Amino acid sequence: MIKVMFVCHGNICRSPMAEYLFKNMVKKKGREKDFYIKSSATSYEEIGNPVHYGTERILTSLNIDCSAKRAQKLTKEDGEKYDYFIGMDEENLYFMRKILGTKYYDKIFLLLEFAGESRNVADPWYTGDFEKTYSDVKKGLEKFYEYAINNARELS
């Protein structure tokens, strides 16, 4: 099983968008039993809060229910539990490294790296552009899926 944790600052916009889009993607491909997928925050600011209405609007338009999701914090203990920690921007990566420690640096990635781009997924909390965020997240997830499947020997 491939265990994936998507991470952003507050776990209400980008990382839950990635979590639920990826869950939907692997389900459509008949691979949901091959993945364990969650998301979390690098900060405490939004812990316990639901998904931002902008992200919820996009997911709902795709018939994806995220109503049960509540923001949670990434913990040092998560380092042992997951194969991939995928951040949405460089600041996320910085704090993921601080939280998880050097032992897990090789598990930490920037989402758009998988799409061959070394840039951040813009935070719609600040930009207000959830459609652009959706486009970037979707692009990154499609390429990450290929990467994860191609690098999981036991699933090949």
Buried (B, 14 or more C-beta within 10 A) or exposed (E): EBBBBBBBBBBBBBBBBBBBBBBBBBEEEEBBEBBBBBBBBBBEEBBEBBBBEBBBEBBBEEEBEBEEBEBBBBEEEBBEEBBBBBBBBEBBBEBBBEBBEEEBEEBBBBBBBBBEBEEBBBBBBEEEBBEEBBEBBBBBBBBBBEBBBEEBEEBE
